[in-house]
Amino acid sequence: MRPHVAAVYAFARHADDLADEGDQCVDERLALLDDWLTRLLAAVDGSVPTGSVDDRDLVLMAVAETIRSRDLPVQLFEDLLSAFRQDVTVHRYEHWEDLLDYCRRSANPVGRLVLRIAGHRDASLEASSDSLCSALQLTNFLQDFDIDWRRGRIYAPAEVYRSCGARESGLGGAQLSPEWREVVAEMVARTRRIFEAGRYVCDAVEGRLKLELRLTWLGGRRILDRIEWKGYDPRVNRPALGLSDSLPILWKAAQWRRLP
């Protein structure tokens, strides 16, 4: 299972770099992402590179073999790349549903691919996995609030921050204003509810994957706790897990109880 997951991760990692790293202009980034998809589709159809082979070719050959051997839907990879394209062109979100749609394509395909690699083909598992992955993506947005702002991106939907009386012009200081802390608190509350919908998959799978999902679920919730403990201001110190979080997370994993 691990080589297949590694191949998927390497494919997505390179696409993420195409969208975010380097100094290419928007059109160049979009062209590179389109080419990455074209090359993937060719690899899945059995095309092999001619001449010298570089690391990117090896990634494509590995993920193509994973797609064929594990019967993975190519559409999930297309969804991923559509989200990376969106990262290049969209830096603001008007509605909460718009942000969830981005999560549907940027995060949820990864969970579905892992489930399929593990041999699961169950709609209820996929739905719960979608919730877990979306919650993790939203948590990452909250973690990287300051980093994204400096890159010109705001992942807090406008309808949410307007309802809290916050404005973009209030993001210039070293700390978040009370209005923006209210925005973060609202996003944390919504993300916690999505985490709850993602708990089922942590109980329904077996073996090592079950433990890994439970630890992931608990780790994501712990980051939300840290954001809350810091007064809902992730700009002051980026909330992240450290050694002090290990024992509480492991303890909760050991005490985990299945949902009725």
C-alpha positions as CSV (number, residue, x, y, z in Angstrom):
1,M,0.0,0.0,0.0
2,R,2.8,2.4,0.9
3,P,4.4,2.6,-2.5
4,H,1.0,3.4,-4.1
5,V,0.3,6.2,-1.6
6,A,3.9,7.5,-2.1
7,A,3.3,7.7,-5.9
8,V,0.0,9.6,-5.4
9,Y,1.7,12.0,-3.0
10,A,4.7,12.6,-5.3
11,F,2.3,13.4,-8.2
12,A,0.3,15.8,-6.0
13,R,3.4,17.4,-4.5
14,H,4.8,18.2,-7.9
15,A,1.5,19.7,-9.0
16,D,1.4,21.8,-5.9
17,D,4.9,23.1,-6.6
18,L,3.9,24.0,-10.2
19,A,1.0,26.1,-8.8
20,D,3.0,27.8,-5.9
21,E,6.7,27.7,-6.3
22,G,9.1,29.5,-8.7
23,D,8.6,32.8,-10.5
24,Q,6.4,31.8,-13.4
25,C,3.5,34.0,-14.5
26,V,-0.1,32.8,-14.2
27,D,-0.3,31.6,-17.8
28,E,2.9,29.6,-17.5
29,R,1.8,27.9,-14.3
30,L,-1.5,26.9,-15.9
31,A,0.3,25.6,-19.0
32,L,2.6,23.5,-16.7
33,L,-0.4,22.1,-14.8
34,D,-2.2,21.3,-18.1
35,D,1.0,19.5,-19.4
36,W,1.2,17.5,-16.1
37,L,-2.3,16.2,-16.6
38,T,-1.7,15.4,-20.3
39,R,1.4,13.5,-19.4
40,L,-0.4,11.6,-16.7
41,L,-3.2,10.6,-19.1
42,A,-0.6,9.4,-21.6
43,A,1.2,7.4,-19.0
44,V,-2.0,5.7,-17.9
45,D,-2.6,4.8,-21.6
46,G,0.8,3.1,-21.6
47,S,2.9,5.8,-23.2
48,V,6.5,5.6,-22.1
49,P,9.0,8.5,-22.3
50,T,11.6,8.4,-25.1
51,G,15.2,9.3,-24.5
52,S,16.5,10.2,-21.0
53,V,14.1,9.7,-18.1
54,D,14.0,12.3,-15.2
55,D,12.4,12.2,-11.8
56,R,9.1,13.5,-13.1
57,D,8.9,10.7,-15.6
58,L,9.5,8.2,-12.8
59,V,6.7,9.8,-10.8
60,L,4.3,9.6,-13.7
61,M,5.2,5.9,-14.5
62,A,4.7,5.0,-10.8
63,V,1.4,6.8,-10.4
64,A,0.1,5.4,-13.7
65,E,0.9,1.9,-12.5
66,T,-0.9,2.6,-9.3
67,I,-3.9,3.8,-11.2
68,R,-4.0,0.7,-13.3
69,S,-3.2,-1.9,-10.6
70,R,-5.5,-0.4,-7.9
71,D,-8.3,0.6,-10.4
72,L,-8.2,4.3,-9.4
73,P,-10.6,6.8,-11.1
74,V,-8.5,9.2,-13.2
75,Q,-11.2,11.8,-12.4
76,L,-9.9,12.1,-8.9
77,F,-6.5,13.2,-10.3
78,E,-8.2,15.6,-12.6
79,D,-10.1,17.1,-9.6
80,L,-6.8,17.6,-7.8
81,L,-5.3,19.4,-10.7
82,S,-8.4,21.6,-11.1
83,A,-7.9,22.7,-7.5
84,F,-4.2,23.5,-8.2
85,R,-5.3,25.6,-11.2
86,Q,-7.7,27.4,-9.0
87,D,-4.9,28.2,-6.6
88,V,-3.2,30.1,-9.4
89,T,-6.2,32.2,-10.4
90,V,-8.5,32.5,-7.3
91,H,-7.4,34.2,-4.2
92,R,-10.7,35.1,-2.5
93,Y,-13.9,33.1,-1.7
94,E,-17.3,34.7,-1.4
95,H,-19.3,31.9,0.2
96,W,-18.6,29.1,2.5
97,E,-19.9,26.6,-0.1
98,D,-17.3,28.0,-2.5
99,L,-14.5,27.1,-0.1
100,L,-16.0,23.6,0.5
101,D,-16.1,23.1,-3.2
102,Y,-12.4,23.8,-3.4
103,C,-11.8,21.3,-0.5
104,R,-13.9,18.8,-2.5
105,R,-11.3,18.9,-5.2
106,S,-8.1,19.7,-3.3
107,A,-8.3,17.4,-0.3
108,N,-11.2,15.0,-0.7
109,P,-9.7,13.1,-3.7
110,V,-6.6,12.2,-1.6
111,G,-8.8,10.5,1.0
112,R,-10.8,8.6,-1.6
113,L,-7.6,7.5,-3.3
114,V,-6.2,6.2,-0.1
115,L,-9.4,4.2,0.6
116,R,-9.3,2.7,-2.8
117,I,-5.7,1.8,-2.6
118,A,-6.6,0.0,0.7
119,G,-9.3,-1.9,-1.1
120,H,-12.4,0.0,0.1
121,R,-15.3,0.7,-2.3
122,D,-18.0,2.0,0.1
123,A,-20.0,5.2,-0.4
124,S,-20.5,5.8,3.3
125,L,-16.8,5.5,3.9
126,E,-16.0,7.9,1.1
127,A,-18.5,10.5,2.4
128,S,-17.0,10.3,5.9
129,S,-13.5,10.5,4.4
130,D,-14.6,13.6,2.4
131,S,-15.6,15.3,5.7
132,L,-12.3,14.4,7.4
133,C,-10.2,15.6,4.4
134,S,-12.2,18.8,4.1
135,A,-11.8,19.5,7.9
136,L,-8.1,18.9,7.6
137,Q,-7.8,21.3,4.7
138,L,-9.8,24.0,6.5
139,T,-7.6,23.4,9.6
140,N,-4.5,24.0,7.4
141,F,-6.0,27.2,6.1
142,L,-6.4,28.4,9.7
143,Q,-2.8,27.3,10.5
144,D,-1.4,29.2,7.5
145,F,-3.6,32.2,7.8
146,D,-0.7,34.6,8.0
147,I,1.4,32.8,5.3
148,D,-1.6,32.8,2.9
149,W,-2.3,36.5,3.6
150,R,1.3,37.4,2.7
151,R,0.9,35.5,-0.5
152,G,-2.2,37.5,-1.3
153,R,-4.8,34.8,-0.4
154,I,-7.6,34.8,2.0
155,Y,-9.4,31.5,2.7
156,A,-12.0,33.0,5.0
157,P,-15.1,33.4,2.9
158,A,-16.3,37.0,2.5
159,E,-19.8,36.2,3.8
160,V,-18.3,35.0,7.0
161,Y,-15.9,37.9,7.7
162,R,-18.5,40.5,6.6
163,S,-21.0,39.0,9.1
164,C,-18.4,39.5,11.8
165,G,-17.8,43.1,10.8
166,A,-14.3,42.4,9.6
167,R,-12.6,44.0,6.6
168,E,-9.5,43.1,4.5
169,S,-8.1,46.5,5.5
170,G,-8.0,45.3,9.1
171,L,-5.4,42.6,8.3
172,G,-2.4,44.9,8.2
173,G,-1.4,44.7,11.8
174,A,0.8,42.2,13.6
175,Q,-2.2,40.7,15.4
176,L,-5.7,40.0,14.3
177,S,-8.4,42.5,15.3
178,P,-11.3,41.4,17.5
179,E,-13.5,41.1,14.4
180,W,-11.0,38.9,12.6
181,R,-10.6,36.7,15.7
182,E,-14.3,36.3,15.6
183,V,-14.0,35.1,12.0
184,V,-11.4,32.6,13.0
185,A,-13.6,31.4,15.9
186,E,-16.5,30.9,13.5
187,M,-14.4,28.9,11.1
188,V,-13.0,26.8,13.9
189,A,-16.5,26.0,15.1
190,R,-17.6,25.0,11.6
191,T,-14.5,22.9,11.1
192,R,-15.1,21.0,14.3
193,R,-18.5,20.0,13.1
194,I,-17.1,18.8,9.8
195,F,-14.5,16.7,11.8
196,E,-17.4,15.0,13.6
197,A,-18.8,13.9,10.3
198,G,-15.4,12.5,9.4
199,R,-15.1,10.3,12.5
200,Y,-17.0,7.3,11.0
201,V,-14.2,6.4,8.6
202,C,-11.8,6.2,11.5
203,D,-13.9,3.4,13.0
204,A,-14.9,1.6,9.8
205,V,-11.5,0.7,8.3
206,E,-9.2,-1.9,9.8
207,G,-5.5,-2.5,10.6
208,R,-2.9,0.2,10.5
209,L,-5.0,2.5,8.4
210,K,-7.5,2.8,11.3
211,L,-4.8,3.9,13.7
212,E,-3.4,6.4,11.2
213,L,-6.8,7.9,10.6
214,R,-7.6,8.2,14.3
215,L,-4.2,9.9,14.9
216,T,-4.8,12.2,12.0
217,W,-8.3,13.1,13.3
218,L,-7.1,13.7,16.8
219,G,-4.1,15.8,15.5
220,G,-6.4,18.0,13.4
221,R,-8.7,18.6,16.3
222,R,-5.7,19.3,18.5
223,I,-4.6,22.1,16.2
224,L,-8.0,23.6,16.4
225,D,-7.6,23.5,20.2
226,R,-4.3,25.3,19.9
227,I,-5.9,28.0,17.8
228,E,-8.6,28.4,20.5
229,W,-6.0,28.5,23.3
230,K,-4.2,31.3,21.4
231,G,-7.3,33.4,21.4
232,Y,-8.2,32.6,17.8
233,D,-5.2,34.5,16.4
234,P,-3.0,32.2,14.3
235,R,-0.9,35.1,13.1
236,V,0.9,35.6,16.5
237,N,2.4,32.1,16.4
238,R,1.5,29.5,13.8
239,P,-0.3,26.8,15.6
240,A,1.4,23.5,15.1
241,L,1.8,20.2,16.8
242,G,4.9,19.5,18.9
243,L,6.3,17.0,21.4
244,S,3.9,18.3,24.1
245,D,1.0,17.2,22.0
246,S,2.2,13.6,21.4
247,L,1.2,12.2,24.8
248,P,-2.4,13.7,24.8
249,I,-3.0,12.5,21.3
250,L,-1.7,9.0,22.0
251,W,-3.7,8.8,25.2
252,K,-6.9,9.8,23.4
253,A,-6.1,7.3,20.6
254,A,-5.8,4.6,23.3
255,Q,-9.1,5.6,24.9
256,W,-10.9,5.9,21.5
257,R,-14.4,4.6,21.6
258,R,-16.4,3.8,18.5
259,L,-19.5,5.9,17.8
260,P,-22.7,4.0,18.5
